[in-house]
């Protein structure tokens, strides 16, 4: 945290005050409700902690007051163009989401359930980040959060520059969650105002204005399961910002809307009958809860026992019809109790947890069935005189459970069940089935009963009443007069099997007395299959451009396979519920609360890559005749996956997992984000602050373009690496260096070939760098002399890969003011000048050799006194005349040959020696005196670099090396000369 950062200190409520408040509330609840209240374990915000930031990392200490089982939330943010920001995560932390705006700010949120090791001492956690921008972080501690799935939903929004920071609306879908909103903005000054209705949990700013960062965290307890609406912090410093919303799920589970009851409909007094009580949401789906329920019967008769459930059960007084049960999370909101009632009567079962009952909220009549107990009737046994319930069945698959139908009566002496029919008797029994959920049966679907090797399809009935039966001759073949049977139902749903027998008179005619029985069970689909996987909006830029209409999944098997769709873009598929015979189960999806189908993504390639979760995984539309289509599925990664359709629990009977699809993909990035460093050209003469026109310009800091593969939502597609990285030099286009103004032009012949430049490096985790080289150098062409100017050179390129995925092109370095230079961007049109010299053959002869640059048309060239960088040119001597011959003179240098290449054998004193490097533009060229008798002249030529050559011979019209005549003892002209000017 920045030392000048303002801090907010949050003080927890005193323990005694919290206890007093809770006691008062408990007393009030006890007075208001005679029945136990539902458990509504609230989530408590405990404390927060700030980050310690160093170069390349963010370290956060666990907040004070941390306890085992607490949920920790970490938020890391950075003001940088090196995105995504996090490159390494501490062990044990799970990514909730990450987001960046592609240019200047990135954030990431992580969760962790605290262990005893976290609590044992001062624990720190370090995130490794890239980039060198201002970064910050925070950690929040919450108590009472469900450890298995702490975050129930989350979302993020990238906002443009604004004084209002917005976080997106989310829909928790369950009640009693904790809303957490996080903001990060790339302006380190000021604060973040509290969104309406929320409480501030943390704030920190790094200072440094628009180069800095400010972060904040806010909380609010939610009771409703509906959408939160957009959360907004207003009147802040204007800045680009990211808002995050997520909801934490209570460990106590949700408060149910009502309880749904399911029973057999008919039971005999001699045997307990199962009753399933399920906590339901308003949409009639099971919800996990820890509520305590009070169960009773309308007649105040009966005894309850626990058949299946992990919670705490307590029976009431004998034959009172009462009991209590406390759910545990593992129950998934459902418990099976057994009721034995020795009275022949119809009872209504009542369930209450405070104000939540079987009739509260959105409860419907079919969730409140009565249960009729009779002295004699039919029951289901295991074929060995033991009553059982019919287990969950598979559509169109013959039951494998040992089942038998037995007619029983209650022994008036013992209360035990006694067989009615004689062993081995064949009796005509009326059989039927009823569709309870869905509430109607589909025509053409069958339920076949097989007894004594004969299969009979029995009559179907809609929910409400059973009026249509099929007479079936059943052989009660066991010693206990049971009729063994198996059955198969071609469709799905919650179904009840009914048996009816009209008790005859002694004459054989009907007595009018009827013996009945029923048993309810669930039939699951055998399978789900997926077909017609394709792009949702072919031709709208949300599908691979190489894919033919209508955009069907090509099912790639390798990274070289055909591309399918961009990461995060919607695709469609159709799911079909099927029975064991492979036929469609048309009633699937017509349930009171349709369970739908959820897809899960299974990563095929890259091996070991990011196995991202499929988004909108349950987004199938309504089912019709067992078939549904979804059009908004998306996978936010690169690679190849398979899809598995399934339902977590079909009508409370357990999971159904469908057939894994063939390969889906290849998924490619939706776009690229481009992050740019700040490249630097080396100034030709750094000490002098100039470069000569035509002097090769090379980089001291080469341009590095960091390419990040993105999904449609802006998250990093981390699998864009290895064989799935499709950036290559052959796919990049338009590498261009552009000077402003356009003249003088740039000569790019010294640049490396585009086949090798830029150099592409795969960084892994969805990123690659493009590093540019100037090769032998970029240079300005030298035409006619021009006045000094400041160079403005931009480099641009089109970043595109072989799948057509592109950045916002062209991506440009120095697009406004040009690429920087190490000391100065000043460019001089220069030349190396060598002037004629005349002197005595008895004295050393100085000859002016200087670097010059052009000022203007009027001022011409002037000595470049800033030049202390140009290496001394070699000097060639030629064209000796008169008495001056080879070897009679040499350059006063450091020795032979020296920097001049024509140095005298004896080293000259430093003060007069030829300079190896220009000094204020001068090289101190001095020729040794040839001596008496060696008068004459010669031509001295300086070997200049290309950028210091000049058109010395206008007639020749080409740049050349400078040359001058050195004359010893030769008459130099009339001494009366008053004025002389050279024209050039």
Beta strands, then each sheet from edge to edge (+ up, - down):
strand 1: 44-54
strand 2: 57-61
strand 3: 71-79
strand 4: 86-88
strand 5: 94-100
strand 6: 105-113
strand 7: 124-129
strand 8: 135-143
strand 9: 151-162
strand 10: 165-167
strand 11: 177-185
strand 12: 199-205
strand 13: 214-222
strand 14: 231-233
strand 15: 239-248
strand 16: 258-263
strand 17: 266-268
strand 18: 273-280
strand 19: 292-297
strand 20: 303-308
strand 21: 312-315
strand 22: 323-326
strand 23: 334-340
strand 24: 345-353
strand 25: 356-357
strand 26: 370-374
strand 27: 376-381
strand 28: 393-394
strand 29: 403-410
strand 30: 417-419
strand 31: 425-437
strand 32: 447-451
strand 33: 454-457
strand 34: 459-462
strand 35: 470-476
strand 36: 482-489
strand 37: 493-504
strand 38: 510-524
strand 39: 527-535
strand 40: 565-566
strand 41: 571-578
strand 42: 598-605
strand 43: 614-615
strand 44: 627-635
strand 45: 639-647
strand 46: 656-660
strand 47: 664-668
strand 48: 671-676
strand 49: 680-681
strand 50: 691-692
strand 51: 699-701
strand 52: 704-710
strand 53: 733-739
strand 54: 746-747
strand 55: 759-764
strand 56: 767-771
strand 57: 779-780
strand 58: 789-790
strand 59: 793-798
strand 60: 811-813
strand 61: 820-821
strand 62: 826-828
strand 63: 830-834
strand 64: 837-839
strand 65: 845-847
strand 66: 849-856
strand 67: 860-863
strand 68: 875-882
strand 69: 925-927
strand 70: 936-942
strand 71: 963-968
sheet 1: 4+ 7- 2+ 1- 8+ 3- 6+ 5-
sheet 2: 9+ 15- 11+ 13- 12+
sheet 3: 10+ 14-
sheet 4: 16+ 18- 23+ 20-
sheet 5: 17+ 26+ 24- 19+ 22- 21+
sheet 6: 17+ 26+ 24- 25+
sheet 7: 27+ 29- 30+
sheet 8: 27+ 29- 36+ 32- 33+
sheet 9: 28+ 38+ 37- 31+ 34+
sheet 10: 28+ 38+ 37- 31+ 35-
sheet 11: 39+ 41- 44+ 43-
sheet 12: 40+ 47+ 45- 42+
sheet 13: 40+ 47+ 45- 46+
sheet 14: 48+ 52- 56+ 55-
sheet 15: 51+ 49- 61-
sheet 16: 50+ 62+ 58-
sheet 17: 53+ 59- 60+
sheet 18: 54+ 57-
sheet 19: 63+ 66- 67+
sheet 20: 64+ 71+ 70- 68+
sheet 21: 65+ 69-
end
